[in-house]
Structures are given as C-alpha cells and as structure tokens.
Amino acid sequence: MAGCKKQLEEVKPETTLDPTQVLADPSSAFALYNGVYNTFRGYQSTFFVLGEMRSETWANGLFTESGDGGLTQFWMHNFNEANAPYNNWAGFYGLLSRINTVIKLFPQAPLTEADKNRYRGEMFGMRAYVYYTMLRTWGAVPLATEPLEKIGELSALYKHRTSADSIMLQIRSDIDSSLALIGPNVSYSTPSNPNNNKRVYWNRAATLTLKGDAYIWAATHMGGGSSDLQTAKTALEEVKNNTAFFALQNNFGDVFDPLKKNNNREIIFAINFEKDQAGLGSYGNFTVNSTQRASLIFDPPPGAPVSIVSVYPYVSGANRVGMTADLINTLTTSVPADKRMASTFRTMHNNSAPYALRGIMLTKFLGRADPISSSQIYDSDFPVYRYADVLLLLAEAKAKLNEDPSEEINAIRLRAYGTGFLPMVNGSLTENLDAILEEYKREFIGEGRYWWAMRRAGDSFVYARVNPGFLDPSVAYKMLLPITVSMLNSDPKLSQTPGYN
C-alpha cells in the first residue's frame, strides 16, 4: 500500500459482476451451481443452533468444562436489542445472492433445457428453505430475489423488512417453481454428477417435505387452516408412498454412518461432509477434551467400564453443554430400551466409586477414526430432511386435521423400541401432538429439529416444555430473535423485531 500509491490511483474499482464469465461454458455454470452447495454447507452450524438450542434438551445440563456462552444464550432465551445473537441476518443474504444468481443466469447458460430446469428447480427449493428458516427465526425479513450485480451507493442496499405474510407467499411461490422445474422425477443423479449415489443434492422429495413443513406452520401460525393442512398432507404422502426410494433404516445408527451414505434410503436431503474436503465440526462443544478423554469412562459398574480414549482415541474437543441428569435418565431407562440412544450419545463418568455422572458425549456425528492418519474424520452428513421427518410431519398434519396419526408415530416407535414397543393410540389433539413431540425429542437429538417442532405445534407446547424462568407468555415476543444495534444503525430502513424496543 505504501509503495504503490501511483498505481493505486490508476486502478478503476470494479462495480459490476460480469455474467459472461460465469456462463462462458458448461464448466463455469457447473462451478457456480456446485459453489452454492459449498456455501450452503457453511451454514450447517447456524441451521443446527437455530433449530436445536432453544429447546429444553440442553438447558441447565451437566458438562465437564465452563459453559459455552453463545449456546447458553439460546437455551436461556437471553435476548434483547443489546444482546442479539446474530448480526447481519446470520449472513443468509450472501447465500441467497448466490442462489439468486443461478436462478437468474441459468436460463441463458450453455446447458440443455432439461439441465437448466433441474438446476433452477433445486435453487428455488433451497431459497424457499432459507427464507423459511429466516421467517421462523425473525418473522419479517428483507426480501431479495435478485442477485447483487452492481456495487455502488450503500443506500441502494437498504431494505425494509418484508411482512411475514409476504415472505410466506414467496416461500409458497418458490416451492411451486421448484416442483414445476424439477418435475416428477425422484432422482439424486444430476447432469453434473450422473453417477451420484449420495443424497446431497436438493430434489423433488426435499421440496415436498419442505412444503409439508411450511404449510403446517402456516396453518398453525398464519391462518392457513385446514386447507393448508390438507395441502401439507398431500405433499408428505407423496414422499411417504414412494417406497422405492424412501424408508426408515432398520438400524437407527446406519442413518448417520459415513460409510453407509450411498443410496441411504432414509435421507431426503443432507449437507455433505467428506474427508479432505470439509468436516462436520460444529459439535466440538458436545464432546470432551484430551485430558478428560483419558480420565473419564463409559459404562460404569455394574457395567464393564471402558475408558473414553479406548473407544475414541482421536476425538478432541470440549464439553461445554450437556443434558440434565433427569433427562439422561428419562432417555436411557425406558422399558423397552430406546435403541436410538446408543447411536446418539454416551454418558461419561468419573473412573472411581461412586462413578459420578459427569455429562454426555454426543456421538451421533463423530464420523470415524482413521488409524493411518491418527485422526478423527468428521465425515458424517448432516440431514436437513429424512424419512422420519416425513412421518412425523404427516402425523402432525393428520392430528391437526382431526385424523388418526398413530400409523406414522408407531412406525417411528417400532424402530426405536422393537416389537415390544408401547403403541400410540389416537387421542385428543393435545395428546397426539405431545406424542409427536416426544418422538422429536428422542429421534432428532443434535439435528436441529426439536425447537422448530415445538414452535410448529403451537406456542402452548413451547411453554409446556421450556423452563418458565427463561420463556413464558409474558415475553412471548422472544419466540422471534431481535436484530443487532449495528444493523439498525447501518440501515435506516430497518426496524427492530416487535417487543424488543
């Protein structure tokens, strides 16, 4: 900078993005398309935190180190204008701009019409999912459906928050566009990856599952009523009935096994993580550090105690958030045993009597050990939607339509408990939704679903499960997050989330 002043004076800043460079050839188009998935992967931790950490699963739990302040803020619902957890809408507009670029430019891309339709259909589905996440998080948010092409006056970037109703209309429109462009084909191969056998590209079933999810939300919170519920049910039944592609895995642990990704019939759409590419590193605070790995044990007497290091020799992180002893006991002592727990977490104890419970290690997404490199490879994929989602969403739509949801709930329970499970019997709406939420609490630990399931069921179900010291009807506005002071200061068109002023 100091030595090149003369040359810098001659530089003309680039204020526009040249689409001809992107669309020069099919390879450039594929690079743009695959870049969206790479960017989407970077938001995995955000998707997890927003959908997970506000439920009661991790509140006031046992952990071996100092608590993580960022995650604690979520389960304590400690939000105000000066303590907003995400600046700049969690960065979602950077992702949306890339998605919008594909949607806008690909009609002119040097690809076949079928290929262009497929790629744009995926992007419309992903855009709907991102806006649905933002709607549930902040309510009204700015609407941007065009890519950023020209960088000029900052004032041109100022945007008012668009009403939640209008955002939902955009979500519905994008869902319709996605289904129309992708068409009826339920396939995970794409023109750029015709031999794909991993379910890591957005697809028709993902859009249908999102449709069910969003329409149930609209029916519950936005006046959609029975019409939206029936639409949700129809979309979800299409996925459920496509047994050639989708089913529950017989073994719950196989859903998350990185060595069993190929044609995993339970996965609808997952964020992909691979060795030497990117690791699923967002669960570092749910594991254990190297000292404790060597000094704590699993399976204390009267079991056969084993040191953690003998099971996970290469795992190293921290243990800064955990479950309460009561919840651990509830999850691990059911009769018959809930087989999901063995593939979800393990309890950690002191290595001498009385073998005190110290906390849990979340093992669901630990990937696999690599003795060759003496390292842990975090290459489990992160499911955005899987077949269990379809079943429980369908059960919720049926329950709210005053239909019997027991078939779907019992399919989940059969895998979880085996043939000796206690069948769910159709009851009142509250009883049915409570049964659905109990399965969410157990089935999706660590997957960023339970908070959204509670919210979608209805506010009364949130208050029944969250510690009233953290969230109650007197602070109902905290169902949505505030935006930061710096956002308000930098964009005069923005207003604060209602209730936080």
N, C-alpha and C positions, 0 to 999 in steps of 0.2 A: 504494500500500500504506500509506504514512504518513498520507494524508489521508482514508482511507475505513474506518477501523477499526470505526466503529459499524455501517456497512452490512455489513462482512465478518462481524461477529458474528451477523448475521441470516441469512447465507447457509447453506442446508442442502445439504451435498455430495450430489451425485447418485451413488448406488452401484449403480444398475442401468441396463441398456441397454433401452430401450423398443422391442420388436419391432414394435409397431403403427405406429411412424413409418416403419420400413423397408418394411412391407407395406401401406401405405395405398393404393397404386395401382400399376399395372404399371410406371410410370416409376421409382418408387422401387425396385422389385425389379430392374429393369434396371440402375439405378445401382449397386446393391450387387453385382450379378453382374459388371458391367464393372470395378468397383473391384478385384475380385480379380485380374483380368488386369493392371491397372495396378500393383498391389502385387507380383505375380509378376515383372513386368518389372524391378522394383527389385532383384531378386536375381540378375540376369544375371551380374554380375561374380563373385558368390560361386559360382554354378554353374561358371563358367569356371575360376576358380582351383582349386576342389576337384578338378575332373576333368582338369586340364592340368599344373599347375606342379610336380607331384611326379614326373613322368616325366623321362626324360633329355633331352627336346627342348631345354630352355632352360638346362641345367646347365652352369656354367663357360663360358658363351658370351662372344662379343665384343659390347661395347656402347660407345657413344661418351661416355657420362657416368657419374657414380657409380651404382653398383648400387642397385636398389630393395630395401631391407632386408626388406620384407614378403614379396615374391616370392622373394627369396634364401632366406628361411627355409624355404620349401616345397621348392625343389629340393635344398637341403642336408639336408632332413629334420631340421632343428634344432628338435626339440620336447621339452619337458619341462613339468612342472607349473607352473614359474615362467615358461615361455615358450610358453604355449598360444596359437595364432593367432586364435581366435575366442572372444569372450565371449558368454554367453547363447545358446549353440547357434546362433550366427551370425544370430540374430533370426528363425529359421524359425518360431517359435511364434506370432509376430504374423501371419505369412502363414497359418498353419494355422488360427488363430482365425477369420479372415475366410472361409476355405474352409468351416470347420465351421458358420459362421453360415448360409451359403447352404444347406448340406446339411440343417440342422435346420429353418430357417424356410420354405423354399420349398414344402413340401407344403401350406402354408396361404396361399401367395402368390396374388394375383388373376390367375392365368395359366391357360391351358389345361393339361390334364393332360399332353399331349404336350410342351408347352414346359417345364413343371416337370421332367419326366423328363429331357429333354435337358440342361437346365442342371445338374441334380444329377449326372447321369452324367459331365459334364465335371469337376465338382468332385471326385467320387470318384477320377477318373483323376489329377487334379493332386495330390490328397492322397497317393495312392499314390506318385507320383513324388517328392514332397518327402520322405516317410518313407524311400523307397528311397535317396535321396541321403544322408539322415542315418544310415541303417543302415550304408552303406558308409564313412561318414566317422568315426563314433564307436562303431559297434556298438550296444550297448544305449543307448536314449534314453528319456526320459519319453514316455508315450503319452497324447495328448489328442485325444479325438474329439468333444468338446463345446465350443461357443464360450464365451468369457468373458462372462458376463452380469451378474455381481454382483461388485462390488469391496468387500471387507470386510477381514477379518483376513488379513495376508500369509501366515500359516501355512496358510491354506486353499489357497494356490498351491503349497505344497511338494509335490514329486513324486519318487518313487523312479525310477531308471532301469528301464525295462521290458526284459526279456531280448531279445536279437537274434532268437531264435526266435519270440517273441510279436509282435515288430514285423513280421517277415516274414509271419506269419499275418494281421496286419492289412492288409499290402500285398496279399496274395492276395485277401482278402475285398473290399477296395476295388476291385481290378481286376475281380472278378466283378460287383460292383454297378455299376461304370461300364459294362461291356459290356451288362448287362441293361437298364439305363435308357436308354442311347443307342440300343440296338437295332441292327439290321443295316444301317442307312442310313449310307453313307460319303459324307457331305456336309459342306461347310465353311460353308454358309449356316446362320444361326441365326435364331430368331424375332425377336431384336432387330436383326439385321443380315441380312435375307433376300437381299440382293444382294452379300454378301461374296464377293470373289474372291481374298482373301489367306488363306493357311493359318495363321492366327494364333489360332484357337480350338481348344481340345482336342477330340478327336474319336475315333471308333472305332479308326481306324488307329493313333493315338498310344497308346491303351490296349493294343492288340495288340502294338505294338512294345515298350512297357514290359513287357508280360507275358513276351515272349521274353527280354528283357534280365534281368529279375528271376529268372525261373525257371532260366536258365543259371547265374546267380550262386548260387542256392540249391542247384542240383545240384553245383556245384563246392565251395562252402564250407559248406553246411548240411545235407549228407547227402541231398539230394533225388534223386540218382542218375538212372538212365535214364528214370524216369517223368517227372521234371521236364523233362528234356531233350526228351522227345517232346512234352510239352505246349508247350514253347517253340517247337519246330519247327513244330507245327501252327498256332500263332498267327502266326508270322512268314510262313509260306507263304500264309496268307490275304491278307496285305498284298502280298506279292510277286506273287501271281497276279492281283491286281486291277489289271490293266494299263490299264484305262480311266481310272484316277485317278493311278497312280504309275508312274514310270520314272526312270532316270538321265537327266539333261540331257546332250545331246550335247557341249555345251561346258561344262567344269567351272566356268568363271568366271560363267556365267549363273545358277548356283545362288545367288550372293551379290550379284548386280546389283540395286540397289534399284529400277531402272527395269523389272525383269522379275519383280516379285513376283506379279503377277496370275496365278493358276492355275499356279504353278510346280510342275510335276508331281513334282519331286524332294522337295519339302518335305512332311513328315508333320505337324510342328507347329513353329512358330517364335515367338520372342518379337518382338513388333512394335516397330519404331522408325520415327518419321515426322518430317519437317520440321515445325517449330513445335509439336511435341508432346513428344518425348523423343529424344535422340541416343544412339547406341551409343558411350559414351565410356570404356569400360573398357580400351581398348588404347593409352592415351596413352603408356605407357612402352615401347611397341613401335614408336614412330615416330621423330621427330627434332625437335630444336628449330629455331627460325627461323634462327639463325646457321649451323648445320650444314647446314640445307636449302639455303642459298645457297653453301656452300663444298664440299660433297661431291658426288660424281657417281655415276650408274648406268653400267653397260656400259663399263668402261674399255677402252683399247686392248688387243688388236687390234680391239675393237668400236668403235662410234661413241659416244664418251662424251656423256652429256647431264647437265646439272645437275639436281639433285633439284627445285629450285624451278621449273624449267620444266615438270616433269611434275606436281608437286603444289604449286602456288603458295600454297595456303591451309592446308596441313597444318602444324600446330604442336603439338608435344608434347615428348617426351623420348625418349631411347634408353638405357634403364637395365637392359635384359635382352636377351639375344640367344642365338644358336646358336654352337656351336664351328665353327672353320674346317673341321674334318674332317666334321662333319655337313652343313654347307653344301655341301661338295664332293660328298659322297655323294648328296645330294638333287638336285644340279644337273648331274651329269656322267654319269648313266645313259645307256645306249645300248639302244634308242632313248630319246630325252629324255622325261622325265616332264612332260607338259604341265600337270599340276596346279600345278607350282612357279611358273609365270609368273603365275598368278592368286592366289598365296598370299603371296609375299614377293619383294623385290628386294634385291640386295646393294648395299652402299654402300662407296665407295672414296675415298681421297684424290684430289685433282684434278691431281696431278703424279706423274711417274715416281718410284718403281715402282708407283704406284696401289695402295697397300696396302689390303687389305680391312679395313674398319672395323666392319662388322656388317651387319645386315639390317633392313629396314623391313617390318613385317608389313602387307601391303596388302589382305588378304582382306576386311577390314571397314572400309575407309576411306570407303565411301559415294561421294559425288560432289562435284565442285566447282560452286559457284554463282557465276558471274561477276557476276550482278546485285547480290548482297549481298557479294561479295568474301569468301566464306567457304566452308569445307568443311562439307558437310551429312552427318552420320554417320547415315544412314537405312537402312543395310543391316539386315535382320532377322537375328536370331541363331537358327540352327536348334537346337532341342532334340532332334529326331529327323528324319532324312531317309532317303530310299530307300537310300542307301549304307549307313546303319546296318542296315537290314533285311537287306541282302545279307550283310554281314559277320557279323551276329549269327546268321543262318541258317547260314552256313558254319561258325561255331563250334559250334552245336548239332549239325550233321551230323558234324563232326570228332570231337566227344566221344561221339557215338553209333557211332563207327567206320564212318561213311559218307563218301562222297567229296564234299568241299566245293569241288572245282575249278570247278564251273559258276559259282558266285557270285563267287569270287575272280577268275576270268578275266573276268567282266563288268566288274568294277572296273578291272582292268588294261587291258582293251580301250579304255575311255575314256581312261585315263591315258596310254597309250603309242601308241595307234593299232594298226593291223593288224599291225605288225611286232613286237608285244609277245612276251615270253617266257611261254608258257603255264605255269600252275601244274599240276603233276602230282601226283596223290594220293600221299601218302607216309605216314610214321608220324604218330602223334598229335602228337609234338613238332614235326616238320617242318611239319605242317599249321597248327598254332597259331602257329608262327613266321612262316609266310607270311601269316596273317591279321593278325598284329601289325605286320608290315612295311607292310601297306596302311593300317592305322590310323595309323601314324606319319606317313605321307605324305598320306593323304586328309584327315585331320581336324586339321591344324595350326591352333591357335588356337581350336578349337571345344569344348575341354573333354571330350574322349573318351578320349585315349590312356592316361592313368593308370587309368581305370576298366577299359579293355580289358585292360591288363596284369594288374590285380588279378583280373578275372573269369577270365582264362585260368588263373591259379594262381600261388601265391607264387613258385615256382621261376622263372617267366618274369619276375617283377619283379626278382629278384636278378640275373638274367642281363643286365638292361638298365640298372639303376641303378648308379651308381658305388658299389662296396662300401665306400668310405670314408664314405659317407653312410647307407647302409642295407644290412644283411646279416642273416643268420639270428640272430645274437646279439642283435639289437634288433628282433626280429620284431614286438614289441608296437607299434612305430611305424607299422605298417600302418594303425592307427587313431590318431586325434588325441586328445590329452588335453583335459580341460576346465580352465578357469581357477581359480585360487585363490579369486577373488572369488565365483565360482559356488558353490564348496564352502562358503565362509563364509556366504553368504546363504541357502543352502538346506540344512539339516541332513540332509535325506533323500538328498542326492546322494552318490555315491561316485565316486572317480577311475577313469578308464579303466585296466583292468588293465595292469600293467607300469610305470606312471608313479609309483607310490607310493615 
